[in-house]
Amino acid sequence: MSVNFFYYRLPGCDKVRGYKSKECGRGFSSNAFVIVPFDYQIHPIIHIPAEEIIDIESLGDLADKALGEETESPRIDHTGISTGRKEHAAMIESVIRDIRQGKLNKCVISRAIGKEGSIDVMPTFENLCRRLPEAYVFCYYTPLTGLWMGASPELLLECDKETYRTVALAGTKKTGDKEDWDDKNREEQCVVKDFITATFRNFGLSVKESKTTTLAAGPVSHLITRISGQPVSSSNEGFRLALSLSPTPALSGYPQQTALMKIAATERHDRECYGGFIGMVKEEGDIAFYVNLRSMHIQETGYVIYCGGGIMKESEADREWEETENKSRTLLQHIKLKNAY
């Protein structure tokens, strides 16, 4: 019998919550952990019912069992999937040409980093919780998705009976860099903010924005604006709003559909769950969805980390490569491998 499970630790909290279920289902559901892939026209939306509470000490055994199962998620060639530096530069230059020709305002290009080695899942998860207290740390498995783990800095949508909340998160520099944010990063974040506020207003919500500040997310920092609005009538509307927001220009680009077509034509890898969103839907309908970001797909003898960057007309290939290198360290510096000395 298949095992389906999920663990998550909310930002700013100490408590790890975990549940398992005999089955997983397709589509949205309450009292469940919902997994929405980057392209939910190709990969199905999955939910794991919150049937049985499990503690963190069970994670290692559950992960070992999961990694030994046959899944519908394809096995990954960890060496062949990696995006090389020349390939990445060619992708960036192709996008910049399209932007300068007026076809796009922004496009987010990601790269895959494949690594050999068997991850020790429980201590790696605990490392992420301990070292990244302001991240949404998660680990989940279904036979349809495979095993994923990550530490996301980005809220997609949080909803209760009073308010919808989200963030416009974009722009990247090394944490500790004292230089002011440049025009490229400010414009990149503004594109995301404008998209989100327009989407909120299209749902009839009055919009409130915080001051734009800097958020440290491990080795990198981002520009962040907190956005809120009054909710519409039902939790299903909240899920519909989340689907309308995803993927935001922080994960796709703008205009959204043009950027998505460029990504499909440019990236060699399938993003699968990366760049989509995940999170718990409570029985009463409250939701807390986070972007599947700073994440990796784990298999028995290797893993793939996905990371990307927003490309604007001022972008430079070398700087974009370095940005993805810095983002990948969010996970790489906290991974514990089995039999590592």
Residue pairs with C-beta under 8 A, 6 or more apart in sequence:
1 22
2 22
2 23
2 24
2 69
2 142
2 143
3 20
3 62
3 65
3 66
3 69
3 141
4 20
4 21
4 22
4 23
4 24
4 48
4 141
4 142
4 143
5 18
5 19
5 20
5 21
5 48
5 54
5 62
5 66
5 140
5 141
6 18
6 19
6 33
6 48
6 138
6 139
6 140
6 141
7 16
7 17
7 18
7 54
7 56
7 59
7 125
7 138
7 139
7 140
8 16
8 17
8 18
8 33
8 136
8 137
8 138
8 139
8 279
8 280
9 15
9 16
9 17
9 129
9 136
9 137
9 138
10 136
10 288
11 133
11 134
11 135
11 136
11 155
12 133
12 134
16 56
16 129
16 137
17 280
18 53
18 54
18 55
18 56
18 58
18 59
19 33
19 48
19 49
19 50
19 51
19 52
19 53
19 54
20 48
20 51
20 52
20 54
20 58
20 62
21 48
21 49
21 50
21 51
21 52
22 51
23 49
24 46
24 47
24 48
24 49
24 142
24 143
24 144
25 32
25 46
25 47
25 49
26 44
26 45
26 46
26 47
27 44
27 45
27 47
28 34
28 45
28 47
28 236
28 239
28 281
29 47
29 49
29 281
30 235
30 281
30 282
30 283
30 284
30 285
31 49
31 50
31 281
31 282
31 283
32 47
32 48
32 49
32 50
32 280
32 281
33 47
33 48
33 50
33 140
33 278
33 279
33 280
33 281
34 45
34 46
34 47
34 239
34 278
34 279
34 280
34 281
34 289
35 45
35 46
35 47
35 48
35 140
35 142
35 145
35 273
35 276
35 278
35 292
36 45
36 242
36 243
36 246
36 276
36 277
36 278
36 289
37 43
37 44
37 45
37 145
37 271
37 272
37 273
37 276
38 247
38 251
38 271
38 272
38 273
38 274
38 275
38 276
38 292
39 260
39 264
39 271
39 276
40 243
40 276
43 272
43 273
44 144
46 142
46 144
46 145
47 281
48 140
48 142
50 280
54 62
56 122
56 125
56 126
57 122
59 121
59 122
59 125
59 139
60 120
60 121
60 122
62 141
63 121
63 122
63 139
63 141
63 147
63 298
64 121
66 141
66 147
67 147
67 298
67 299
67 300
68 300
69 143
70 143
71 143
71 144
71 145
71 146
72 143
72 144
73 143
73 144
73 145
73 146
73 272
73 297
75 299
76 114
76 297
76 299
76 302
76 304
77 114
78 114
78 115
78 116
78 299
78 301
78 302
78 303
78 304
79 114
79 116
80 114
81 112
81 114
81 268
81 269
81 304
82 111
82 112
82 113
82 114
83 91
83 111
83 112
83 113
83 268
83 269
85 321
87 268
88 109
88 111
88 317
88 320
88 321
88 324
89 317
89 318
89 321
91 109
91 266
91 267
92 109
92 311
92 315
92 317
92 320
93 317
94 266
95 104
95 107
95 109
95 262
95 266
95 311
95 315
96 311
96 313
96 315
98 104
98 107
98 262
99 105
99 106
99 107
99 311
99 312
99 313
100 313
103 258
103 262
104 253
104 254
104 255
104 258
104 259
104 262
105 191
105 253
105 254
105 255
105 312
106 188
106 191
106 249
106 253
106 254
106 259
106 310
106 311
106 312
107 252
107 253
107 259
107 262
107 263
107 310
107 311
108 247
108 249
108 250
108 251
108 252
108 253
108 259
108 263
108 275
108 308
108 309
108 310
108 311
109 263
109 266
109 267
109 308
109 309
109 311
109 320
110 263
110 267
110 269
110 271
110 274
110 275
110 306
110 307
110 308
110 309
110 324
111 306
111 307
111 308
111 324
112 269
112 304
112 305
112 306
113 304
113 305
113 306
113 307
113 328
114 302
114 303
114 304
115 302
115 303
115 304
115 305
116 301
116 302
117 301
117 302
117 303
117 337
117 338
117 340
118 300
118 301
118 302
118 337
118 338
118 339
119 149
119 298
119 303
119 335
119 336
119 337
119 338
120 336
120 337
120 338
120 340
121 139
121 147
121 149
121 298
123 336
124 149
124 334
124 335
124 336
125 137
125 139
125 149
127 334
127 335
127 336
128 135
128 137
128 149
128 150
128 151
128 331
128 334
129 137
131 218
131 334
132 151
132 217
132 218
132 330
132 334
134 153
134 215
134 216
134 217
135 151
135 152
135 153
135 217
135 218
135 294
136 151
136 152
136 153
136 155
136 279
136 290
137 150
137 151
138 148
138 149
138 150
138 151
138 152
138 278
138 290
138 295
139 147
139 148
139 149
140 147
140 148
140 278
141 147
141 148
145 272
145 273
146 297
146 298
146 299
147 297
147 298
147 299
148 273
148 292
148 295
148 296
148 297
148 298
149 295
149 296
149 298
150 292
150 293
150 294
150 295
150 296
150 331
151 218
151 294
151 295
151 330
151 331
151 334
152 290
152 291
152 292
152 293
152 294
152 295
153 169
153 215
153 217
153 218
153 222
153 293
153 294
154 167
154 169
154 250
154 290
154 291
154 293
155 165
155 166
155 167
155 288
155 289
155 290
155 291
156 166
156 242
156 245
156 246
156 248
156 277
156 279
156 289
156 290
156 291
157 164
157 165
157 166
157 238
157 241
157 242
157 245
157 277
157 287
157 289
158 164
158 165
158 166
158 287
158 288
158 289
159 165
159 231
159 235
159 238
159 241
159 285
159 286
159 287
159 288
160 231
160 286
161 231
161 286
162 230
162 231
163 228
163 229
163 230
163 231
164 200
164 205
164 228
164 229
164 230
164 231
164 238
164 241
165 226
165 227
165 228
166 196
166 200
166 226
166 227
166 228
166 245
167 224
167 225
167 226
167 227
168 189
168 192
168 193
168 196
168 224
168 225
168 227
168 248
168 250
169 189
169 192
169 215
169 222
169 223
169 224
169 250
170 185
170 188
170 189
170 191
170 192
170 222
170 223
170 249
170 250
170 310
171 181
171 185
171 186
171 188
171 189
171 222
171 223
171 310
172 185
172 220
172 221
172 222
172 309
172 323
172 326
172 327
173 179
173 181
173 185
173 220
173 221
174 219
174 220
174 221
174 326
175 216
175 217
175 218
175 219
175 220
175 221
177 221
181 214
181 223
183 314
184 312
184 314
184 315
185 223
186 223
187 312
188 310
188 312
189 212
189 222
189 223
189 225
191 249
191 254
191 310
192 248
192 249
192 250
193 209
193 212
193 225
193 227
195 248
195 249
195 254
195 256
196 227
196 245
196 248
197 207
197 209
197 227
199 241
199 244
199 245
200 207
200 227
200 229
200 241
201 207
202 244
203 229
203 232
203 237
203 241
203 244
204 232
205 229
205 230
205 231
205 232
206 229
206 230
207 227
207 228
207 229
208 227
208 228
208 229
209 225
209 226
209 227
210 225
210 226
210 227
211 225
212 223
212 224
212 225
213 223
213 224
213 225
214 221
214 222
214 223
214 224
215 221
215 222
215 223
215 224
217 294
217 330
218 294
218 329
218 330
219 326
219 327
219 329
219 330
219 333
220 323
220 326
220 327
220 330
231 237
231 238
232 238
232 241
234 285
235 281
235 285
235 286
235 287
238 285
238 287
239 281
239 287
242 277
242 287
242 289
246 276
246 277
246 291
247 256
247 260
247 275
247 276
248 291
249 256
249 259
249 310
250 291
250 310
251 275
251 291
251 293
251 308
252 259
252 260
252 263
252 275
253 259
253 260
253 262
253 263
253 310
253 311
269 304
269 306
271 306
272 297
273 292
273 295
273 297
274 292
274 293
274 295
274 297
274 306
275 291
275 292
275 293
275 306
275 308
276 291
276 292
277 289
277 290
277 291
277 292
278 289
278 290
278 292
279 287
279 288
279 289
279 290
280 287
280 288
281 287
294 307
294 327
294 330
294 331
295 305
295 306
295 331
296 303
296 304
296 305
296 306
296 331
297 303
297 304
297 306
303 335
305 328
305 331
305 332
307 324
307 327
307 328
308 324
308 327
309 315
309 320
309 323
309 324
309 327
311 320
